[in-house]
Each structure stands twice: as structure tokens, then as C-alpha cells.
């Protein structure tokens, strides 16, 4: 049988992207600045990882303006939410197995 | 407060290395070939990741011979075991938080 680590999705597993998807799982939509602060990232770093997630079809961005200032909202797509749920389940299996929990 | 993803240790978090450390947590010592089969890796790929873990002081290798054939045994060091325990606890926190479990 394949070890759980073999089933991990590299797109989501990367530390920053796992953080992004986890924060998005807690909210319907998150603002770019909120994500940046929550995850303590620079604009460039966050943007780079959002691009990878976007290319995988895991997130979508929406641009709006508040009092003339541009804002970007990010949400997990249905595909992204499913991928995260699967990923967390695989991680849970890996944790339980490593701990010897049946 | 820092999001759990910010506390993840990149050395261990990488998918293959997380697999190696998780398998080693289940056994005192594992043979190179066993690890390779468990994780479905090539010699080169396994070796490359073992090197990273070795440089971090997370694993140690021991060479022996069985009926003249060289064998390599790998075990997690105390430092590596502690790092894995911390890492799994952080992942558990991230999972629970993403699921909305208090």
C-alpha cells in the first residue's frame, strides 16, 4: 500500500500554499492584505503562491474598489476546497500512522 | 498570533522527507531498501532527501554487511524525532483550525 506521503498533493502541500488554503477554508473570501498579514508574507511571495494555486484552479481572485482604492479578494474554488479536504485527510492519516494510532 | 503554517519546518515538511521521518517514527531503524519500497522512491531521490535530513541532524546512517552485501540502516536522531513530533503537532493544529474544530 502507498504510504500517505505518496498521496500528498505538492501544489497544496508547500508550506505557504497550505497556509493560504487553510485560511481560505475558514472564510468564504479573504482580502489580499488579510491573507498577507495572517501568513506574515510579502506581497511578492503571496502573489507568487496565489499564481500557482490559480493555475491549478484551486483559487479565484475578484477585484473591487473601496473608496477608490483597489482591493483583491481571494476565495477557494470548489476544486480547491475538495483538494484541501483530501489533503488534510491524508495528513491526518500520516499523523495517526506515525503516532501508532490505529 | 502566527498561523500554524508559519511554524512548519521546511526541512521536514517537504513531502518525501515527511514520509521518511514518518516511516522512521514507526521503526527504530529502517533499511535503505525498505524505505525506498515503502515510499516508492528511486535510489537517487531517497539519497538526496536523506542528505538534507542528515545535514539537519535529523537522521543517522549505519552501514553493515549481510552475507557480504552492503546494507545501510537509517534511524531518526533524538533531534529528528523531536522535530517530527513538533511538526505533526503543528500540522494537527492547522488541520483542526481549517476544519473549525476548537
N, CA and C atoms of all chains as a GROMACS GRO file, in nm:
protein
  612
    1UNK      N    1   0.083  -0.120   0.000
    1UNK     CA    2   0.000   0.000   0.000
    1UNK      C    3   0.087   0.125   0.000
    2UNK      N    4   0.041   0.225  -0.068
    2UNK     CA    5   0.116   0.350  -0.075
    2UNK      C    6   0.118   0.420   0.061
    3UNK      N    7   0.235   0.467   0.099
    3UNK     CA    8   0.245   0.545   0.223
    3UNK      C    9   0.169   0.677   0.201
    4UNK      N   10   0.099   0.728   0.305
    4UNK     CA   11   0.022   0.853   0.287
    4UNK      C   12   0.102   0.965   0.222
    5UNK      N   13   0.233   0.973   0.251
    5UNK     CA   14   0.312   1.084   0.195
    5UNK      C   15   0.313   1.081   0.042
    6UNK      N   16   0.295   0.962  -0.015
    6UNK     CA   17   0.294   0.949  -0.160
    6UNK      C   18   0.168   1.006  -0.223
    7UNK      N   19   0.067   1.028  -0.139
    7UNK     CA   20  -0.061   1.078  -0.189
    7UNK      C   21  -0.076   1.229  -0.169
    8UNK      N   22   0.025   1.290  -0.110
    8UNK     CA   23   0.016   1.434  -0.084
    8UNK      C   24   0.029   1.513  -0.215
    9UNK      N   25  -0.052   1.615  -0.227
    9UNK     CA   26  -0.059   1.699  -0.347
    9UNK      C   27   0.045   1.812  -0.331
   10UNK      N   28   0.150   1.809  -0.414
   10UNK     CA   29   0.259   1.906  -0.400
   10UNK      C   30   0.212   2.051  -0.414
   11UNK      N   31   0.110   2.073  -0.495
   11UNK     CA   32   0.061   2.210  -0.514
   11UNK      C   33   0.012   2.267  -0.381
   12UNK      N   34  -0.062   2.187  -0.307
   12UNK     CA   35  -0.116   2.235  -0.178
   12UNK      C   36  -0.018   2.213  -0.064
   13UNK      N   37   0.066   2.111  -0.074
   13UNK     CA   38   0.148   2.076   0.042
   13UNK      C   39   0.249   2.183   0.080
   14UNK      N   40   0.302   2.253  -0.018
   14UNK     CA   41   0.403   2.356   0.011
   14UNK      C   42   0.352   2.446   0.126
   15UNK      N   43   0.440   2.472   0.221
   15UNK     CA   44   0.404   2.539   0.347
   15UNK      C   45   0.317   2.664   0.331
   16UNK      N   46   0.358   2.757   0.245
   16UNK     CA   47   0.284   2.883   0.229
   16UNK      C   48   0.147   2.856   0.166
   17UNK      N   49   0.145   2.768   0.064
   17UNK     CA   50   0.018   2.741  -0.004
   17UNK      C   51  -0.079   2.665   0.086
   18UNK      N   52  -0.026   2.578   0.172
   18UNK     CA   53  -0.112   2.509   0.269
   18UNK      C   54  -0.172   2.612   0.364
   19UNK      N   55  -0.091   2.710   0.401
   19UNK     CA   56  -0.140   2.819   0.486
   19UNK      C   57  -0.251   2.897   0.418
   20UNK      N   58  -0.230   2.933   0.291
   20UNK     CA   59  -0.331   3.009   0.216
   20UNK      C   60  -0.462   2.931   0.210
   21UNK      N   61  -0.454   2.804   0.170
   21UNK     CA   62  -0.576   2.723   0.155
   21UNK      C   63  -0.644   2.703   0.291
   22UNK      N   64  -0.564   2.690   0.397
   22UNK     CA   65  -0.622   2.670   0.531
   22UNK      C   66  -0.695   2.796   0.576
   23UNK      N   67  -0.636   2.913   0.551
   23UNK     CA   68  -0.703   3.038   0.590
   23UNK      C   69  -0.830   3.056   0.507
   24UNK      N   70  -0.824   3.023   0.378
   24UNK     CA   71  -0.943   3.036   0.293
   24UNK      C   72  -1.054   2.939   0.334
   25UNK      N   73  -1.015   2.828   0.396
   25UNK     CA   74  -1.116   2.731   0.441
   25UNK      C   75  -1.197   2.788   0.556
   26UNK      N   76  -1.137   2.884   0.628
   26UNK     CA   77  -1.205   2.942   0.744
   26UNK      C   78  -1.297   3.057   0.705
   27UNK      N   79  -1.277   3.114   0.586
   27UNK     CA   80  -1.357   3.229   0.542
   27UNK      C   81  -1.406   3.205   0.400
   28UNK      N   82  -1.520   3.260   0.364
   28UNK     CA   83  -1.570   3.245   0.227
   28UNK      C   84  -1.476   3.312   0.128
   29UNK      N   85  -1.428   3.429   0.168
   29UNK     CA   86  -1.346   3.510   0.080
   29UNK      C   87  -1.252   3.588   0.171
   30UNK      N   88  -1.127   3.605   0.129
   30UNK     CA   89  -1.034   3.681   0.212
   30UNK      C   90  -0.968   3.788   0.127
   31UNK      N   91  -0.942   3.902   0.188
   31UNK     CA   92  -0.875   4.008   0.115
   31UNK      C   93  -0.726   3.979   0.111
   32UNK      N   94  -0.662   4.024   0.003
   32UNK     CA   95  -0.519   4.004  -0.016
   32UNK      C   96  -0.440   4.048   0.108
   33UNK      N   97  -0.470   4.168   0.158
   33UNK     CA   98  -0.398   4.222   0.273
   33UNK      C   99  -0.418   4.137   0.398
   34UNK      N  100  -0.539   4.085   0.414
   34UNK     CA  101  -0.568   3.999   0.529
   34UNK      C  102  -0.484   3.872   0.523
   35UNK      N  103  -0.481   3.810   0.406
   35UNK     CA  104  -0.401   3.688   0.386
   35UNK      C  105  -0.254   3.716   0.417
   36UNK      N  106  -0.207   3.828   0.364
   36UNK     CA  107  -0.068   3.868   0.379
   36UNK      C  108  -0.031   3.882   0.527
   37UNK      N  109  -0.121   3.944   0.602
   37UNK     CA  110  -0.095   3.966   0.745
   37UNK      C  111  -0.104   3.836   0.824
   38UNK      N  112  -0.209   3.759   0.793
   38UNK     CA  113  -0.228   3.632   0.863
   38UNK      C  114  -0.108   3.540   0.847
   39UNK      N  115  -0.053   3.540   0.726
   39UNK     CA  116   0.054   3.445   0.695
   39UNK      C  117   0.193   3.510   0.702
   40UNK      N  118   0.196   3.639   0.737
   40UNK     CA  119   0.324   3.711   0.750
   40UNK      C  120   0.410   3.697   0.625
   41UNK      N  121   0.350   3.736   0.511
   41UNK     CA  122   0.419   3.724   0.383
   41UNK      C  123   0.438   3.862   0.321
   42UNK      N  124   0.530   3.869   0.226
   42UNK     CA  125   0.543   3.991   0.146
   42UNK      C  126   0.441   3.983   0.032
   43UNK      N  127   0.414   4.098  -0.033
   43UNK     CA  128   0.324   4.099  -0.149
   43UNK      C  129   0.371   4.001  -0.255
   44UNK      N  130   0.501   4.007  -0.285
   44UNK     CA  131   0.558   3.926  -0.392
   44UNK      C  132   0.545   3.777  -0.365
   45UNK      N  133   0.575   3.740  -0.242
   45UNK     CA  134   0.570   3.599  -0.204
   45UNK      C  135   0.426   3.547  -0.209
   46UNK      N  136   0.333   3.625  -0.154
   46UNK     CA  137   0.193   3.583  -0.157
   46UNK      C  138   0.144   3.572  -0.302
   47UNK      N  139   0.178   3.672  -0.383
   47UNK     CA  140   0.135   3.671  -0.523
   47UNK      C  141   0.186   3.548  -0.599
   48UNK      N  142   0.311   3.516  -0.574
   48UNK     CA  143   0.373   3.403  -0.642
   48UNK      C  144   0.297   3.273  -0.610
   49UNK      N  145   0.264   3.255  -0.484
   49UNK     CA  146   0.195   3.132  -0.446
   49UNK      C  147   0.048   3.134  -0.489
   50UNK      N  148  -0.013   3.251  -0.492
   50UNK     CA  149  -0.150   3.260  -0.542
   50UNK      C  150  -0.155   3.222  -0.689
   51UNK      N  151  -0.051   3.259  -0.762
   51UNK     CA  152  -0.044   3.224  -0.904
   51UNK      C  153  -0.042   3.072  -0.924
   52UNK      N  154   0.038   3.004  -0.842
   52UNK     CA  155   0.046   2.858  -0.853
   52UNK      C  156  -0.091   2.796  -0.824
   53UNK      N  157  -0.156   2.848  -0.720
   53UNK     CA  158  -0.288   2.794  -0.681
   53UNK      C  159  -0.393   2.826  -0.788
   54UNK      N  160  -0.380   2.943  -0.848
   54UNK     CA  161  -0.474   2.985  -0.952
   54UNK      C  162  -0.458   2.896  -1.076
   55UNK      N  163  -0.334   2.871  -1.112
   55UNK     CA  164  -0.307   2.786  -1.229
   55UNK      C  165  -0.360   2.644  -1.209
   56UNK      N  166  -0.361   2.600  -1.084
   56UNK     CA  167  -0.415   2.466  -1.055
   56UNK      C  168  -0.568   2.469  -1.046
   57UNK      N  169  -0.626   2.588  -1.054
   57UNK     CA  170  -0.771   2.601  -1.045
   57UNK      C  171  -0.822   2.591  -0.902
   58UNK      N  172  -0.734   2.616  -0.804
   58UNK     CA  173  -0.771   2.600  -0.663
   58UNK      C  174  -0.824   2.728  -0.599
   59UNK      N  175  -0.791   2.842  -0.658
   59UNK     CA  176  -0.843   2.968  -0.603
   59UNK      C  177  -0.890   3.058  -0.718
   60UNK      N  178  -0.969   3.157  -0.683
   60UNK     CA  179  -1.010   3.258  -0.781
   60UNK      C  180  -0.995   3.394  -0.716
   61UNK      N  181  -0.963   3.496  -0.798
   61UNK     CA  182  -0.947   3.632  -0.744
   61UNK      C  183  -1.058   3.721  -0.798
   62UNK      N  184  -1.099   3.817  -0.719
   62UNK     CA  185  -1.201   3.913  -0.760
   62UNK      C  186  -1.148   4.051  -0.721
   63UNK      N  187  -1.151   4.142  -0.816
   63UNK     CA  188  -1.100   4.276  -0.786
   63UNK      C  189  -1.216   4.372  -0.764
   64UNK      N  190  -1.204   4.457  -0.664
   64UNK     CA  191  -1.309   4.557  -0.638
   64UNK      C  192  -1.241   4.686  -0.593
   65UNK      N  193  -1.322   4.788  -0.571
   65UNK     CA  194  -1.267   4.915  -0.523
   65UNK      C  195  -1.343   4.957  -0.399
   66UNK      N  196  -1.271   5.004  -0.298
   66UNK     CA  197  -1.336   5.058  -0.180
   66UNK      C  198  -1.287   5.201  -0.166
   67UNK      N  199  -1.380   5.296  -0.174
   67UNK     CA  200  -1.345   5.440  -0.173
   67UNK      C  201  -1.230   5.467  -0.269
   68UNK      N  202  -1.242   5.412  -0.390
   68UNK     CA  203  -1.144   5.438  -0.494
   68UNK      C  204  -1.018   5.353  -0.487
   69UNK      N  205  -0.998   5.285  -0.374
   69UNK     CA  206  -0.875   5.204  -0.361
   69UNK      C  207  -0.901   5.060  -0.407
   70UNK      N  208  -0.813   5.008  -0.494
   70UNK     CA  209  -0.833   4.872  -0.544
   70UNK      C  210  -0.810   4.769  -0.433
   71UNK      N  211  -0.896   4.668  -0.433
   71UNK     CA  212  -0.880   4.559  -0.336
   71UNK      C  213  -0.895   4.428  -0.411
   72UNK      N  214  -0.823   4.327  -0.365
   72UNK     CA  215  -0.835   4.196  -0.428
   72UNK      C  216  -0.888   4.097  -0.326
   73UNK      N  217  -0.990   4.026  -0.367
   73UNK     CA  218  -1.050   3.924  -0.281
   73UNK      C  219  -1.015   3.787  -0.337
   74UNK      N  220  -0.985   3.694  -0.248
   74UNK     CA  221  -0.946   3.560  -0.292
   74UNK      C  222  -1.037   3.458  -0.225
   75UNK      N  223  -1.080   3.362  -0.304
   75UNK     CA  224  -1.160   3.254  -0.246
   75UNK      C  225  -1.113   3.121  -0.303
   76UNK      N  226  -1.136   3.015  -0.227
   76UNK     CA  227  -1.106   2.881  -0.277
   76UNK      C  228  -1.217   2.841  -0.373
   77UNK      N  229  -1.182   2.779  -0.483
   77UNK     CA  230  -1.283   2.725  -0.574
   77UNK      C  231  -1.333   2.592  -0.515
   78UNK      N  232  -1.435   2.537  -0.577
   78UNK     CA  233  -1.487   2.408  -0.532
   78UNK      C  234  -1.377   2.302  -0.545
   79UNK      N  235  -1.304   2.309  -0.658
   79UNK     CA  236  -1.193   2.215  -0.681
   79UNK      C  237  -1.086   2.230  -0.572
   80UNK      N  238  -1.056   2.356  -0.536
   80UNK     CA  239  -0.956   2.383  -0.434
   80UNK      C  240  -0.999   2.335  -0.297
   81UNK      N  241  -1.127   2.357  -0.264
   81UNK     CA  242  -1.178   2.313  -0.134
   81UNK      C  243  -1.172   2.161  -0.123
   82UNK      N  244  -1.210   2.093  -0.231
   82UNK     CA  245  -1.205   1.946  -0.230
   82UNK      C  246  -1.062   1.898  -0.214
   83UNK      N  247  -0.970   1.964  -0.286
   83UNK     CA  248  -0.829   1.924  -0.279
   83UNK      C  249  -0.776   1.941  -0.137
   84UNK      N  250  -0.816   2.050  -0.070
   84UNK     CA  251  -0.770   2.073   0.067
   84UNK      C  252  -0.826   1.967   0.161
   85UNK      N  253  -0.955   1.937   0.147
   85UNK     CA  254  -1.017   1.836   0.234
   85UNK      C  255  -0.945   1.702   0.218
   86UNK      N  256  -0.918   1.664   0.094
   86UNK     CA  257  -0.845   1.538   0.069
   86UNK      C  258  -0.706   1.546   0.130
   87UNK      N  259  -0.640   1.660   0.113
   87UNK     CA  260  -0.504   1.675   0.162
   87UNK      C  261  -0.499   1.664   0.314
   88UNK      N  262  -0.592   1.731   0.380
   88UNK     CA  263  -0.594   1.728   0.527
   88UNK      C  264  -0.624   1.587   0.578
   89UNK      N  265  -0.709   1.515   0.504
   89UNK     CA  266  -0.740   1.377   0.544
   89UNK      C  267  -0.615   1.288   0.530
   90UNK      N  268  -0.538   1.311   0.423
   90UNK     CA  269  -0.415   1.234   0.403
   90UNK      C  270  -0.313   1.266   0.512
   91UNK      N  271  -0.301   1.396   0.545
   91UNK     CA  272  -0.210   1.437   0.652
   91UNK      C  273  -0.252   1.374   0.786
   92UNK      N  274  -0.384   1.370   0.808
   92UNK     CA  275  -0.433   1.312   0.933
   92UNK      C  276  -0.395   1.164   0.940
   93UNK      N  277  -0.405   1.097   0.825
   93UNK     CA  278  -0.370   0.956   0.820
   93UNK      C  279  -0.220   0.939   0.849
   94UNK      N  280  -0.140   1.026   0.791
   94UNK     CA  281   0.006   1.020   0.811
   94UNK      C  282   0.040   1.043   0.959
   95UNK      N  283  -0.026   1.142   1.019
   95UNK     CA  284  -0.002   1.173   1.161
   95UNK      C  285  -0.038   1.053   1.248
   96UNK      N  286  -0.158   0.998   1.224
   96UNK     CA  287  -0.204   0.886   1.307
   96UNK      C  288  -0.112   0.765   1.292
   97UNK      N  289  -0.069   0.740   1.167
   97UNK     CA  290   0.018   0.626   1.141
   97UNK      C  291   0.155   0.645   1.210
   98UNK      N  292   0.209   0.766   1.202
   98UNK     CA  293   0.341   0.794   1.263
   98UNK      C  294   0.334   0.784   1.415
   99UNK      N  295   0.217   0.816   1.469
   99UNK     CA  296   0.199   0.811   1.614
   99UNK      C  297   0.162   0.671   1.662
  100UNK      N  298   0.135   0.582   1.565
  100UNK     CA  299   0.095   0.447   1.602
  100UNK      C  300  -0.050   0.438   1.644
  101UNK      N  301  -0.128   0.543   1.615
  101UNK     CA  302  -0.272   0.539   1.644
  101UNK      C  303  -0.336   0.451   1.537
  102UNK      N  304  -0.421   0.357   1.578
  102UNK     CA  305  -0.482   0.269   1.477
  102UNK      C  306  -0.579   0.344   1.387
  103UNK      N  307  -0.143   3.643   1.635
  103UNK     CA  308  -0.077   3.513   1.653
  103UNK      C  309  -0.036   3.455   1.517
  104UNK      N  310   0.075   3.390   1.515
  104UNK     CA  311   0.124   3.331   1.391
  104UNK      C  312   0.035   3.214   1.348
  105UNK      N  313   0.002   3.211   1.219
  105UNK     CA  314  -0.074   3.098   1.166
  105UNK      C  315   0.014   2.973   1.173
  106UNK      N  316  -0.045   2.856   1.206
  106UNK     CA  317   0.036   2.733   1.218
  106UNK      C  318   0.130   2.711   1.099
  107UNK      N  319   0.087   2.748   0.979
  107UNK     CA  320   0.172   2.722   0.862
  107UNK      C  321   0.306   2.794   0.872
  108UNK      N  322   0.310   2.906   0.946
  108UNK     CA  323   0.434   2.980   0.962
  108UNK      C  324   0.533   2.910   1.054
  109UNK      N  325   0.484   2.811   1.127
  109UNK     CA  326   0.570   2.739   1.221
  109UNK      C  327   0.621   2.608   1.164
  110UNK      N  328   0.577   2.575   1.041
  110UNK     CA  329   0.619   2.447   0.982
  110UNK      C  330   0.766   2.451   0.944
  111UNK      N  331   0.836   2.344   0.972
  111UNK     CA  332   0.979   2.329   0.946
  111UNK      C  333   0.997   2.277   0.803
  112UNK      N  334   1.054   2.364   0.716
  112UNK     CA  335   1.065   2.329   0.574
  112UNK      C  336   1.147   2.202   0.550
  113UNK      N  337   1.245   2.179   0.635
  113UNK     CA  338   1.330   2.059   0.617
  113UNK      C  339   1.244   1.932   0.626
  114UNK      N  340   1.155   1.928   0.723
  114UNK     CA  341   1.070   1.810   0.741
  114UNK      C  342   0.944   1.817   0.657
  115UNK      N  343   0.895   1.938   0.629
  115UNK     CA  344   0.764   1.947   0.566
  115UNK      C  345   0.761   1.890   0.425
  116UNK      N  346   0.870   1.904   0.352
  116UNK     CA  347   0.873   1.854   0.213
  116UNK      C  348   0.818   1.711   0.210
  117UNK      N  349   0.730   1.685   0.114
  117UNK     CA  350   0.654   1.560   0.106
  117UNK      C  351   0.735   1.432   0.128
  118UNK      N  352   0.845   1.416   0.054
  118UNK     CA  353   0.925   1.294   0.064
  118UNK      C  354   0.990   1.283   0.202
  119UNK      N  355   1.044   1.398   0.250
  119UNK     CA  356   1.112   1.395   0.380
  119UNK      C  357   1.014   1.372   0.495
  120UNK      N  358   0.893   1.424   0.482
  120UNK     CA  359   0.790   1.396   0.582
  120UNK      C  360   0.760   1.246   0.583
  121UNK      N  361   0.756   1.187   0.464
  121UNK     CA  362   0.735   1.042   0.453
  121UNK      C  363   0.847   0.964   0.520
  122UNK      N  364   0.971   1.003   0.493
  122UNK     CA  365   1.087   0.934   0.552
  122UNK      C  366   1.079   0.940   0.705
  123UNK      N  367   1.059   1.061   0.758
  123UNK     CA  368   1.056   1.078   0.904
  123UNK      C  369   0.938   1.003   0.965
  124UNK      N  370   0.825   0.999   0.893
  124UNK     CA  371   0.707   0.929   0.945
  124UNK      C  372   0.732   0.778   0.949
  125UNK      N  373   0.796   0.724   0.845
  125UNK     CA  374   0.826   0.580   0.845
  125UNK      C  375   0.926   0.548   0.957
  126UNK      N  376   1.026   0.636   0.973
  126UNK     CA  377   1.126   0.612   1.078
  126UNK      C  378   1.066   0.621   1.218
  127UNK      N  379   0.956   0.697   1.231
  127UNK     CA  380   0.891   0.709   1.362
  127UNK      C  381   0.825   0.576   1.401
  128UNK      N  382   0.794   0.495   1.299
  128UNK     CA  383   0.726   0.367   1.326
  128UNK      C  384   0.825   0.255   1.358
  129UNK      N  385   0.953   0.274   1.321
  129UNK     CA  386   1.053   0.170   1.343
  129UNK      C  387   1.177   0.232   1.406
  130UNK      N  388   1.253   0.155   1.485
  130UNK     CA  389   1.375   0.209   1.545
  130UNK      C  390   1.477   0.242   1.437
  131UNK      N  391   1.485   0.152   1.340
  131UNK     CA  392   1.584   0.165   1.234
  131UNK      C  393   1.523   0.102   1.110
  132UNK      N  394   1.548   0.163   0.995
  132UNK     CA  395   1.492   0.107   0.871
  132UNK      C  396   1.603   0.092   0.768
  133UNK      N  397   1.594  -0.014   0.690
  133UNK     CA  398   1.694  -0.034   0.587
  133UNK      C  399   1.664   0.056   0.468
  134UNK      N  400   1.768   0.096   0.398
  134UNK     CA  401   1.755   0.182   0.281
  134UNK      C  402   1.650   0.127   0.183
  135UNK      N  403   1.662  -0.002   0.152
  135UNK     CA  404   1.572  -0.066   0.056
  135UNK      C  405   1.427  -0.064   0.104
  136UNK      N  406   1.410  -0.083   0.234
  136UNK     CA  407   1.275  -0.081   0.291
  136UNK      C  408   1.212   0.057   0.274
  137UNK      N  409   1.288   0.160   0.309
  137UNK     CA  410   1.239   0.298   0.295
  137UNK      C  411   1.203   0.327   0.149
  138UNK      N  412   1.291   0.282   0.060
  138UNK     CA  413   1.273   0.305  -0.083
  138UNK      C  414   1.142   0.243  -0.132
  139UNK      N  415   1.116   0.120  -0.085
  139UNK     CA  416   0.995   0.050  -0.127
  139UNK      C  417   0.870   0.111  -0.064
  140UNK      N  418   0.880   0.140   0.065
  140UNK     CA  419   0.766   0.199   0.136
  140UNK      C  420   0.722   0.329   0.072
  141UNK      N  421   0.820   0.410   0.030
  141UNK     CA  422   0.789   0.543  -0.019
  141UNK      C  423   0.789   0.551  -0.172
  142UNK      N  424   0.814   0.436  -0.235
  142UNK     CA  425   0.813   0.428  -0.382
  142UNK      C  426   0.905   0.534  -0.443
  143UNK      N  427   1.032   0.530  -0.401
  143UNK     CA  428   1.130   0.626  -0.449
  143UNK      C  429   1.242   0.556  -0.525
  144UNK      N  430   1.316   0.632  -0.603
  144UNK     CA  431   1.438   0.580  -0.664
  144UNK      C  432   1.552   0.595  -0.563
  145UNK      N  433   1.662   0.523  -0.586
  145UNK     CA  434   1.781   0.535  -0.500
  145UNK      C  435   1.825   0.681  -0.491
  146UNK      N  436   1.834   0.746  -0.608
  146UNK     CA  437   1.885   0.883  -0.614
  146UNK      C  438   1.798   0.981  -0.536
  147UNK      N  439   1.668   0.967  -0.554
  147UNK     CA  440   1.574   1.056  -0.487
  147UNK      C  441   1.579   1.036  -0.335
  148UNK      N  442   1.578   0.911  -0.292
  148UNK     CA  443   1.585   0.884  -0.148
  148UNK      C  444   1.716   0.938  -0.092
  149UNK      N  445   1.827   0.911  -0.161
  149UNK     CA  446   1.958   0.957  -0.115
  149UNK      C  447   1.964   1.108  -0.099
  150UNK      N  448   1.909   1.177  -0.197
  150UNK     CA  449   1.910   1.323  -0.195
  150UNK      C  450   1.837   1.377  -0.071
  151UNK      N  451   1.721   1.319  -0.042
  151UNK     CA  452   1.645   1.367   0.074
  151UNK      C  453   1.708   1.323   0.206
  152UNK      N  454   1.771   1.205   0.206
  152UNK     CA  455   1.842   1.161   0.328
  152UNK      C  456   1.956   1.257   0.359
  153UNK      N  457   2.020   1.305   0.254
  153UNK     CA  458   2.130   1.400   0.274
  153UNK      C  459   2.083   1.529   0.342
  154UNK      N  460   1.968   1.579   0.296
  154UNK     CA  461   1.913   1.701   0.357
  154UNK      C  462   1.882   1.676   0.505
  155UNK      N  463   1.820   1.562   0.534
  155UNK     CA  464   1.785   1.529   0.672
  155UNK      C  465   1.910   1.507   0.758
  156UNK      N  466   2.012   1.448   0.697
  156UNK     CA  467   2.138   1.422   0.767
  156UNK      C  468   2.207   1.554   0.802
  157UNK      N  469   2.208   1.645   0.705
  157UNK     CA  470   2.271   1.775   0.728
  157UNK      C  471   2.200   1.853   0.839
  158UNK      N  472   2.070   1.831   0.853
  158UNK     CA  473   1.995   1.898   0.959
  158UNK      C  474   2.014   1.826   1.093
  159UNK      N  475   2.080   1.712   1.088
  159UNK     CA  476   2.100   1.634   1.212
  159UNK      C  477   1.977   1.554   1.252
  160UNK      N  478   1.886   1.529   1.157
  160UNK     CA  479   1.759   1.462   1.188
  160UNK      C  480   1.766   1.310   1.172
  161UNK      N  481   1.863   1.261   1.094
  161UNK     CA  482   1.878   1.115   1.078
  161UNK      C  483   2.025   1.079   1.087
  162UNK      N  484   2.050   0.950   1.111
  162UNK     CA  485   2.187   0.898   1.108
  162UNK      C  486   2.186   0.770   1.028
  163UNK      N  487   2.296   0.742   0.958
  163UNK     CA  488   2.306   0.619   0.879
  163UNK      C  489   2.411   0.527   0.941
  164UNK      N  490   2.388   0.399   0.928
  164UNK     CA  491   2.482   0.300   0.978
  164UNK      C  492   2.500   0.198   0.866
  165UNK      N  493   2.624   0.167   0.832
  165UNK     CA  494   2.648   0.070   0.725
  165UNK      C  495   2.688  -0.064   0.783
  166UNK      N  496   2.632  -0.170   0.727
  166UNK     CA  497   2.670  -0.304   0.773
  166UNK      C  498   2.674  -0.397   0.651
  167UNK      N  499   2.712  -0.521   0.674
  167UNK     CA  500   2.714  -0.618   0.564
  167UNK      C  501   2.634  -0.741   0.604
  168UNK      N  502   2.555  -0.792   0.512
  168UNK     CA  503   2.483  -0.916   0.537
  168UNK      C  504   2.525  -1.012   0.426
  169UNK      N  505   2.589  -1.121   0.466
  169UNK     CA  506   2.644  -1.218   0.368
  169UNK      C  507   2.723  -1.144   0.260
  170UNK      N  508   2.810  -1.054   0.304
  170UNK     CA  509   2.899  -0.984   0.211
  170UNK      C  510   2.836  -0.866   0.140
  171UNK      N  511   2.701  -0.854   0.146
  171UNK     CA  512   2.637  -0.743   0.073
  171UNK      C  513   2.619  -0.622   0.164
  172UNK      N  514   2.658  -0.506   0.115
  172UNK     CA  515   2.647  -0.386   0.200
  172UNK      C  516   2.501  -0.346   0.219
  173UNK      N  517   2.472  -0.306   0.340
  173UNK     CA  518   2.336  -0.259   0.370
  173UNK      C  519   2.348  -0.129   0.449
  174UNK      N  520   2.252  -0.041   0.428
  174UNK     CA  521   2.253   0.085   0.502
  174UNK      C  522   2.128   0.093   0.587
  175UNK      N  523   2.149   0.122   0.714
  175UNK     CA  524   2.038   0.137   0.807
  175UNK      C  525   2.023   0.283   0.843
  176UNK      N  526   1.899   0.328   0.852
  176UNK     CA  527   1.872   0.469   0.880
  176UNK      C  528   1.785   0.478   1.004
  177UNK      N  529   1.820   0.571   1.091
  177UNK     CA  530   1.734   0.593   1.208
  177UNK      C  531   1.720   0.743   1.231
  178UNK      N  532   1.610   0.781   1.294
  178UNK     CA  533   1.591   0.921   1.332
  178UNK      C  534   1.677   0.948   1.455
  179UNK      N  535   1.743   1.063   1.459
  179UNK     CA  536   1.816   1.102   1.579
  179UNK      C  537   1.714   1.157   1.680
  180UNK      N  538   1.761   1.184   1.801
  180UNK     CA  539   1.674   1.241   1.903
  180UNK      C  540   1.622   1.378   1.853
  181UNK      N  541   1.713   1.454   1.794
  181UNK     CA  542   1.676   1.586   1.739
  181UNK      C  543   1.570   1.571   1.629
  182UNK      N  544   1.586   1.470   1.544
  182UNK     CA  545   1.492   1.446   1.435
  182UNK      C  546   1.355   1.403   1.487
  183UNK      N  547   1.357   1.316   1.588
  183UNK     CA  548   1.230   1.269   1.645
  183UNK      C  549   1.154   1.385   1.708
  184UNK      N  550   1.227   1.470   1.780
  184UNK     CA  551   1.162   1.586   1.843
  184UNK      C  552   1.105   1.678   1.736
  185UNK      N  553   1.182   1.700   1.629
  185UNK     CA  554   1.137   1.789   1.522
  185UNK      C  555   1.010   1.732   1.457
  186UNK      N  556   1.005   1.601   1.439
  186UNK     CA  557   0.886   1.541   1.379
  186UNK      C  558   0.764   1.556   1.471
  187UNK      N  559   0.784   1.530   1.599
  187UNK     CA  560   0.673   1.542   1.695
  187UNK      C  561   0.616   1.684   1.692
  188UNK      N  562   0.707   1.783   1.695
  188UNK     CA  563   0.663   1.923   1.688
  188UNK      C  564   0.590   1.951   1.558
  189UNK      N  565   0.646   1.897   1.450
  189UNK     CA  566   0.587   1.922   1.318
  189UNK      C  567   0.446   1.864   1.308
  190UNK      N  568   0.430   1.740   1.356
  190UNK     CA  569   0.298   1.677   1.349
  190UNK      C  570   0.198   1.751   1.437
  191UNK      N  571   0.245   1.804   1.551
  191UNK     CA  572   0.155   1.880   1.639
  191UNK      C  573   0.109   2.008   1.569
  192UNK      N  574   0.202   2.072   1.497
  192UNK     CA  575   0.167   2.195   1.425
  192UNK      C  576   0.068   2.163   1.312
  193UNK      N  577   0.094   2.052   1.240
  193UNK     CA  578   0.002   2.012   1.133
  193UNK      C  579  -0.137   1.983   1.191
  194UNK      N  580  -0.138   1.917   1.307
  194UNK     CA  581  -0.267   1.885   1.370
  194UNK      C  582  -0.343   2.013   1.403
  195UNK      N  583  -0.269   2.114   1.450
  195UNK     CA  584  -0.331   2.242   1.484
  195UNK      C  585  -0.387   2.307   1.357
  196UNK      N  586  -0.309   2.299   1.249
  196UNK     CA  587  -0.353   2.357   1.122
  196UNK      C  588  -0.479   2.286   1.071
  197UNK      N  589  -0.480   2.154   1.080
  197UNK     CA  590  -0.596   2.075   1.036
  197UNK      C  591  -0.720   2.115   1.117
  198UNK      N  592  -0.705   2.115   1.249
  198UNK     CA  593  -0.818   2.145   1.336
  198UNK      C  594  -0.872   2.286   1.311
  199UNK      N  595  -0.779   2.381   1.292
  199UNK     CA  596  -0.817   2.519   1.268
  199UNK      C  597  -0.892   2.532   1.134
  200UNK      N  598  -0.841   2.464   1.031
  200UNK     CA  599  -0.905   2.472   0.898
  200UNK      C  600  -1.043   2.408   0.900
  201UNK      N  601  -1.058   2.309   0.984
  201UNK     CA  602  -1.188   2.239   0.992
  201UNK      C  603  -1.285   2.310   1.085
  202UNK      N  604  -1.232   2.411   1.158
  202UNK     CA  605  -1.317   2.482   1.253
  202UNK      C  606  -1.336   2.407   1.383
  203UNK      N  607  -1.251   2.304   1.406
  203UNK     CA  608  -1.256   2.232   1.532
  203UNK      C  609  -1.190   2.320   1.637
  204UNK      N  610  -1.254   2.339   1.754
  204UNK     CA  611  -1.194   2.429   1.853
  204UNK      C  612  -1.068   2.368   1.916
   0.00000   0.00000   0.00000
